[in-house]
Amino acid sequence: MDRRTALVALGSVLPTGGLAGCLGGADRPEPVDLSGGKADDQGGMIVGKHGGPNGQIFYADNSPDGHDNPAWFHTLAFGLFRYYFRHERRGWEATAIYVTDYSSLDYELTERDGRLYMPAPTAAETFGDATAMTYVMESAVYGGMGPELHPFSAAEDARAFVEEYGGRTVTFDDVTPPLISEYTSR
């Protein structure tokens, strides 16, 4: 069994055990499948169609316009984090935030118009706790809207990605409104 297969197997046995206190506790909802042409709650793009990580946010007492929880996103830098910060300022309490976990996937980059892109899986089992990820930013690999934050549950996978494609690593707590604003305005 290779390392990724072992991580996926371990993740299915202990999906939230070590992180239950980060957001939501024991009643934490599980990630959902985002396939089927769902339109991003930040900008209306179709989730899974444009490349790069996807995300979803569950809220305690609120839900996105037009559908039940979770809010769903086809990009993190331009979608999930902007939505999260805006709604946090409004008092919305996130009970779970999930993003694509590239450490749990065997993935291949694609090239379009001379740029490299990450895949955009939408299956529930491809998501991991956003607060536990190491994100790669400023790499030569893009997401659906351009510069992206590529999440990895294994910090060594993020460091290896940086070695191959450039960039730097940040944690969930490092991602702030000013960082997102500056990063997406390049």
C-alpha positions in Angstrom: 0.0 0.0 0.0 1.5 3.4 -1.0 1.5 6.4 1.3 -1.5 8.1 -0.3 -3.6 4.9 -0.1 -2.7 4.6 3.6 -3.7 8.3 4.2 -7.0 7.8 2.5 -7.7 4.6 4.5 -6.7 6.3 7.8 -8.8 9.3 6.9 -11.9 7.2 6.4 -11.4 5.6 9.9 -10.6 8.8 11.7 -12.2 11.6 9.6 -12.4 14.3 12.3 -11.1 12.7 15.5 -8.0 14.8 16.0 -9.6 18.0 15.0 -13.0 17.9 16.6 -12.2 20.9 18.8 -11.1 23.2 15.9 -14.5 24.0 14.6 -17.8 22.5 15.5 -16.8 19.7 18.0 -18.5 16.3 18.1 -21.5 17.4 16.0 -19.4 18.4 13.1 -21.0 17.7 9.7 -19.2 15.6 7.2 -18.1 17.0 3.8 -20.5 16.5 0.9 -20.1 15.6 -2.7 -20.0 18.9 -4.8 -20.5 17.3 -8.2 -23.6 17.9 -10.3 -23.1 21.4 -11.6 -23.4 23.3 -8.3 -22.7 27.1 -8.8 -20.1 28.6 -6.5 -21.7 30.7 -3.7 -19.1 33.5 -4.1 -19.1 34.0 -7.9 -21.5 31.6 -9.6 -18.8 29.5 -11.4 -19.5 25.7 -11.6 -17.7 23.7 -8.9 -15.2 21.2 -10.3 -15.2 22.5 -13.8 -12.3 25.0 -13.8 -9.4 23.3 -12.0 -7.9 23.9 -8.6 -9.1 23.2 -5.1 -12.8 23.3 -4.1 -14.2 24.0 -0.7 -17.3 24.0 1.5 -18.4 25.8 4.7 -21.1 24.6 7.1 -22.6 27.3 9.4 -24.3 26.8 12.8 -27.4 29.1 12.4 -27.2 30.3 8.9 -27.0 29.0 5.4 -26.1 30.4 2.0 -28.7 32.1 -0.3 -30.7 29.6 -2.3 -29.8 26.3 -0.6 -29.1 24.5 2.6 -25.6 24.1 4.1 -22.9 23.9 3.1 -21.8 26.9 1.1 -19.7 25.6 -1.8 -16.8 27.0 -3.7 -14.7 26.3 -6.9 -11.8 28.4 -5.6 -10.3 29.1 -2.2 -8.4 32.4 -2.8 -11.2 34.1 -4.8 -14.1 32.2 -3.2 -14.1 30.3 0.0 -11.8 32.7 2.1 -13.5 35.9 0.9 -16.9 34.4 1.7 -15.7 33.1 5.0 -14.2 36.4 6.1 -17.3 38.5 5.0 -19.7 36.2 6.8 -17.5 35.9 9.9 -17.8 39.8 10.2 -21.6 39.4 10.0 -21.5 37.0 13.0 -21.9 33.7 11.1 -20.3 30.8 13.0 -18.6 28.2 10.8 -19.0 24.7 12.3 -16.8 23.0 9.6 -14.7 24.2 6.7 -13.5 21.6 4.2 -11.1 22.0 1.3 -9.6 19.7 -1.3 -6.8 17.7 0.3 -4.2 17.0 -2.3 -2.2 14.8 0.2 -5.0 12.3 -0.1 -5.1 12.2 -3.9 -3.0 10.8 -6.7 -3.2 13.8 -8.9 -1.8 15.0 -12.2 -1.4 18.6 -13.3 -2.9 19.7 -16.6 -1.6 22.4 -18.9 -3.8 25.0 -20.6 -2.5 28.0 -22.4 1.0 27.5 -21.1 -0.1 27.3 -17.4 -0.2 24.4 -15.1 -3.5 23.6 -13.2 -4.4 21.3 -10.3 -7.3 19.0 -10.7 -10.7 19.9 -9.1 -12.1 16.8 -7.5 -15.6 17.1 -6.0 -16.2 13.7 -4.2 -16.8 14.0 -0.4 -13.8 11.8 0.4 -11.4 14.3 -1.3 -12.0 17.0 1.3 -10.2 17.5 4.6 -10.4 20.0 7.5 -9.3 23.4 6.2 -7.9 24.4 9.6 -5.4 21.5 9.5 -4.0 22.1 6.1 -0.7 23.5 4.9 -1.4 25.8 1.9 1.0 26.5 -0.9 0.6 30.0 -2.4 2.6 31.9 -5.1 3.5 28.7 -7.0 3.6 28.2 -10.7 0.4 26.1 -10.5 -3.0 27.8 -10.9 -6.5 27.3 -9.8 -9.8 28.1 -11.6 -9.4 31.8 -11.2 -5.6 32.2 -11.3 -3.3 32.3 -8.3 -4.5 29.8 -5.7 -3.9 28.3 -2.3 -3.3 24.6 -2.8 -4.1 22.6 0.4 -2.2 19.6 1.7 -2.9 17.7 5.0 0.7 16.5 5.1 3.1 19.4 5.5 5.9 17.4 3.8 3.7 17.1 0.7 3.3 20.9 0.7 7.1 21.4 1.0 7.7 18.9 -1.8 5.2 20.9 -4.0 7.1 24.1 -3.2 10.4 22.5 -4.2 9.0 21.4 -7.5 6.7 24.4 -8.4 7.9 27.3 -6.3 5.9 29.3 -3.8 5.7 29.3 -0.1 3.6 27.6 2.6 1.1 29.1 5.0 -1.3 27.7 7.6 -5.0 28.4 7.9 -4.3 31.0 10.6 -1.9 32.8 8.3 -4.6 33.3 5.7 -6.2 36.7 6.6 -8.3 39.2 4.7 -5.3 41.4 3.8 -3.3 38.4 2.6 -6.2 37.3 0.4 -6.8 40.8 -0.9 -3.2 41.3 -1.8 -2.7 37.9 -3.3 -5.8 38.0 -5.6 -5.1 41.5 -6.8 -1.9 40.5 -8.5 
